Structures are given as structure tokens and as C-alpha cells.
């Protein structure tokens, strides 16, 4: 990491009162850069990427079908992001529908429908098979006297492992062409554009999965420049500021500014990656 990037990170960490970490891989040059790449972090909703990967691989293995149907149940309606929590009980969705909502809208109810079907340990075994030693899902524990326990999952990861999963997906190392394209299509539908793609110039493409906790912001994405060069970028910002769920939160802005600095530099005129080499 060069001195300019190091100074940028130090300045942003001072502003947010926390730490930034990232993993970046230039697909064309194979150059890797990063900061705190192997430090464990809360995954927030980036854990939904491994859930998607597991689903797609089960389909590819013939153990599931994208047309498998699920009926929306009240007991699986979860708080937080998404639209299914507000829709009518009894509606039927396919596996493809549920995965799409989990990724594009980060729908927590869609995610818990999948976890209820797959089981957390099934996802974790897959992660182990894929070489992840830190990235794991676990169920959050809520007081037993709640009238309806929100069945949200939680997890841990590192920038390197989460970025590595997306990189293997992009390079076709995880699945065949059809499953790979299906997953990339879902990631490209991501509606939260407040971090990695936020300050990138017109013509740049993004496909990824974001995540937010009260004290963390995260984004794991594939970025494609106007000339077709690609980078995989996994970014995490832990901060001590008062919880702010808006797109103007300090952690959100820090990741957006760092992404621009890493990808296009201060002036934004370059379309080459890994300028921080």
C-alpha cells in the first residue's frame, strides 16, 4: 500500500472513530492489495453471499431446483430490510425468487426462509469445503419471552475470505457457467449503491452484496471499468459513531470515498486499477 492510500485510510479512520479494512484483486493483472485483510469482522448482510453460493451449488448438484416453492409463513417474517415481512402470509415464491430478494433487496425474511430450509450447519460445511476458516454463519440469540423471535442470522468473516469467495465466483472456480451467470445476475441487481459504486464515474458497473450493523458497514463487489477491466473489492468499516442507518452515515461515506480513491484515484480520470500498488 502506498503512502497516499495509507494516509487516506488514517484520515478516514480518525473521522469515523473506527477501523477500515479491505481486500482488492485486479482480475487482469492479478495484483492484490489490502489493509487488515485477514482480521475477523462481523459479516453483517454480506453473509448472504455464501448463502447464495450454497443454494446455487445445491442446484448445480441436483439437490435443489430453482423452481422449488416456498410458502411465506408468519413465523419466518424478520425485522429489518426487505419487503416480504409486509406481504401476505401464504404467498408462494420459488427458490430463484427468494435468492433474488435476499441479494437485491437484502431481504431478511427471504434469507431466513432459505436458512430454515438449508440449515446453518449446511452452509458452514460448504464454507469449510470452499477453504474458509473464519467465515461462518450463526443464529442470533434473542430473549425467550419475545412474542415473536426475529430469526435473523449473523456471522463472521474477513475481507480476504469474503473477497476470495466473490473472486472464485467471478473466475468460474466455484460453479459451472450457468450457475455462475445466475449468481452474477442477482448480484448485479443489488439496489444498495451507497458504498463501492457511489462515487465512481458514469459507465462503471457494479455487482455485489452490502451489509450494515449499528457499528459496521460493508460492501463486497465486482467492479467493471468502461474499458472492461475488472476488480473484486471487499470493504469493511467498523466505527464507534452513534448508530446512523442513513446513506450519509460516516461508515458508508468512508467506504464510498475509499473505493473511489482505490479505483480511480483522487481526480477520477484513470480507468486503471490497483494504482496504489
C-alpha positions in Angstrom: 0.0 0.0 0.0 1.5 3.4 -1.0 1.7 6.4 1.3 -1.3 8.2 -0.3 -3.7 5.3 0.4 -2.2 4.8 3.9 -2.9 8.5 4.7 -6.4 8.3 3.2 -7.2 5.4 5.5 -5.7 7.0 8.5 -7.8 10.2 7.9 -11.0 8.2 7.4 -10.4 6.1 10.5 -10.0 9.3 12.5 -13.2 10.7 11.1 -15.3 7.6 11.8 -13.6 6.7 15.1 -13.0 3.1 14.0 -11.1 1.0 11.5 -11.2 0.2 7.8 -10.2 -3.0 6.2 -10.2 -4.1 2.5 -9.1 -6.7 0.0 -8.7 -5.8 -3.6 -7.8 -8.0 -6.6 -7.2 -6.9 -10.1 -8.6 -9.7 -12.3 -6.4 -8.6 -15.3 -3.1 -8.1 -13.6 -3.7 -10.5 -10.7 -2.4 -7.8 -8.4 -3.6 -8.0 -4.8 -3.7 -5.1 -2.3 -5.3 -4.7 1.0 -5.3 -3.5 4.6 -6.2 -5.6 7.6 -7.2 -8.3 5.1 -7.2 -11.2 7.5 -8.7 -9.6 10.5 -12.1 -11.1 11.6 -15.1 -8.8 11.1 -18.8 -9.1 11.7 -20.2 -10.1 8.3 -23.5 -8.2 8.6 -25.6 -9.0 5.4 -22.5 -9.9 3.3 -23.1 -13.4 4.8 -25.9 -13.6 2.3 -23.3 -14.1 -0.5 -22.3 -17.5 0.9 -25.9 -18.5 1.3 -26.5 -17.7 -2.3 -23.4 -19.7 -3.3 -24.6 -22.7 -1.3 -28.0 -22.6 -2.9 -26.6 -22.3 -6.5 -24.2 -25.2 -5.9 -27.0 -27.4 -4.5 -29.0 -26.6 -7.7 -26.0 -27.5 -9.8 -25.5 -30.7 -7.8 -29.1 -31.7 -8.5 -30.1 -31.4 -4.8 -32.4 -28.4 -5.3 -34.2 -26.7 -8.1 -34.5 -23.0 -8.8 -38.3 -23.8 -9.2 -38.6 -25.2 -5.6 -41.5 -23.4 -4.0 -41.7 -21.8 -0.6 -44.8 -20.6 1.2 -44.4 -17.4 3.2 -45.0 -18.0 6.9 -45.6 -15.6 9.7 -43.0 -17.3 11.9 -40.2 -16.6 9.4 -41.0 -12.9 8.9 -38.0 -11.0 10.1 -37.3 -7.4 11.1 -35.0 -5.1 9.2 -34.5 -4.9 5.4 -36.8 -6.4 2.8 -40.4 -6.4 1.7 -41.6 -10.0 2.5 -42.2 -9.1 6.1 -45.0 -6.8 4.9 -46.6 -9.1 2.3 -49.4 -11.6 2.8 -48.8 -15.0 4.5 -49.4 -17.9 2.2 -47.9 -16.4 -1.0 -45.7 -18.8 -2.9 -42.2 -18.0 -4.1 -39.6 -20.0 -6.0 -36.0 -20.6 -4.8 -34.9 -18.2 -7.5 -37.3 -15.5 -6.3 -36.2 -15.9 -2.7 -32.5 -15.8 -3.6 -33.1 -12.7 -5.7 -34.8 -10.9 -2.9 -32.1 -11.9 -0.4 -29.4 -10.3 -2.7 -31.1 -7.5 -4.5 -33.1 -6.1 -1.5 -31.1 -7.8 1.3 -34.5 -9.2 2.4 -34.1 -10.7 5.8 -37.2 -12.8 5.6 -36.1 -14.3 2.3 -32.8 -15.2 3.9 -34.4 -16.9 6.9 -36.7 -18.8 4.6 -33.5 -20.2 3.0 -31.7 -20.8 6.3 -34.8 -22.6 7.6 -34.6 -24.9 4.6 -30.9 -25.4 4.4 -29.7 -25.2 8.0 -26.9 -23.0 9.2 -24.5 -26.0 9.6 -25.1 -27.0 5.9 -23.9 -23.5 4.8 -20.9 -23.7 7.2 -19.9 -27.1 5.9 -19.9 -25.6 2.4 -17.8 -22.7 3.6 -15.3 -25.1 5.1 -15.2 -27.1 1.8 -14.5 -23.8 0.0 -11.5 -23.2 2.2 -12.9 -20.5 4.5 -11.6 -20.9 8.1 -13.2 -17.8 9.6 -16.3 -17.1 7.6 -19.2 -18.7 9.4 -23.0 -18.2 10.0 -24.6 -18.4 13.4 -28.1 -17.7 14.7 -28.5 -14.6 16.8 -30.0 -15.3 20.2 -33.0 -13.3 21.4 -34.7 -13.3 24.8 -37.1 -16.3 25.0 -40.0 -14.1 26.2 -40.3 -12.3 22.9 -43.8 -12.9 21.4 -42.1 -13.5 18.0 -38.4 -14.1 17.9 -36.8 -12.5 14.9 -34.9 -15.4 13.4 -32.0 -13.3 11.9 -28.7 -15.0 11.3 -25.4 -13.4 12.0 -21.8 -14.3 11.0 -18.1 -13.5 11.0 -15.7 -13.2 8.1 -12.6 -11.4 6.9 -12.2 -9.1 3.9 -9.8 -11.7 2.3 -12.2 -14.6 2.7 -15.3 -12.8 1.5 -13.4 -11.2 -1.3 -11.9 -14.5 -2.2 -15.3 -16.1 -2.4 -16.5 -13.5 -4.9 -13.3 -13.7 -6.8 -13.6 -17.5 -7.2 -17.2 -17.0 -8.3 -16.2 -14.4 -10.9 -13.4 -16.6 -12.2 -15.7 -19.6 -12.6 -13.9 -21.7 -9.9 -17.0 -22.2 -7.7 -19.6 -23.4 -10.2 -20.3 -24.0 -13.9 -21.2 -21.3 -16.4 -25.0 -21.3 -15.8 -24.8 -21.1 -12.0 -22.1 -18.5 -12.2 -24.1 -16.3 -14.5 -27.2 -16.7 -12.4 -25.4 -15.6 -9.3 -23.7 -12.6 -11.0 -27.1 -11.6 -12.4 -28.5 -11.5 -8.9 -25.5 -9.5 -7.6 -25.8 -7.0 -10.4 -29.4 -6.3 -9.3 -28.2 -5.0 -5.9 -30.3 -2.0 -5.0 -27.9 -0.6 -2.3 -25.5 1.6 -4.3 -24.4 3.8 -1.4 -20.8 2.4 -0.9 -18.5 1.0 -3.6 -20.3 2.4 -6.7 -21.4 5.6 -5.1 -18.7 8.0 -6.3 -17.5 6.0 -9.4 -17.7 7.8 -12.8 -20.5 7.1 -15.2 -20.1 3.9 -17.2 -18.7 1.9 -14.4 -20.6 -1.3 -13.5 -21.0 -2.9 -10.1 -22.4 -6.2 -8.8 -22.2 -7.1 -5.1 -23.6 -7.5 -1.7 -23.7 -4.9 1.1 -24.1 -5.2 4.8 -24.8 -3.0 7.8 -24.9 -3.3 11.5 -25.2 -0.5 14.0 -21.4 -0.2 14.2 -20.3 -1.6 10.8 -20.7 -1.0 7.1 -19.5 -3.5 4.5 -19.6 -4.0 0.7 -18.2 -6.9 -1.4 -18.4 -6.3 -5.1 -17.2 -6.8 -8.6 -16.4 -3.5 -10.4 -16.0 -3.3 -14.1 -14.5 -0.2 -15.8 -15.8 1.3 -19.1 -13.0 -0.5 -20.9 -13.8 -3.9 -19.4 -11.2 -4.2 -16.7 -12.5 -5.8 -13.5 -11.6 -5.7 -9.8 -13.0 -7.6 -6.8 -13.2 -5.4 -3.8 -14.3 -6.4 -0.2 -14.5 -3.4 2.2 -15.4 -3.2 5.9 -15.7 -0.2 8.2 -16.2 -0.6 11.9 -17.0 2.6 13.7 -17.9 3.9 17.1 -20.2 6.7 16.0 -23.8 6.8 17.1 -25.9 4.3 15.0 -26.9 6.0 11.8 -28.8 3.9 9.3 -28.9 6.5 6.6 -26.8 6.6 3.4 -25.0 9.6 4.9 -23.6 7.6 7.8 -19.8 8.1 8.4 -19.0 4.4 7.7 -21.0 4.4 4.5 -19.3 7.6 3.2 -15.8 6.3 4.3 -16.2 3.2 2.2 -17.6 5.1 -0.8 -14.6 7.6 -0.7 -12.1 4.8 -0.2 -13.5 2.8 -3.1 -13.2 5.8 -5.4 -9.6 6.5 -4.2 -8.6 2.9 -4.8 -10.2 2.5 -8.2 -9.9 5.8 -9.9 -7.7 8.0 -7.8 -8.3 11.5 -6.4 -9.2 13.1 -9.8 -11.2 10.2 -11.1 -9.6 10.4 -14.5 -7.9 7.0 -14.6 -9.7 3.7 -15.6 -6.7 1.5 -14.4 -7.0 -0.4 -11.2 -4.6 -1.0 -8.3 -2.9 2.3 -8.7 -2.0 2.0 -5.0 0.3 -0.9 -5.8 
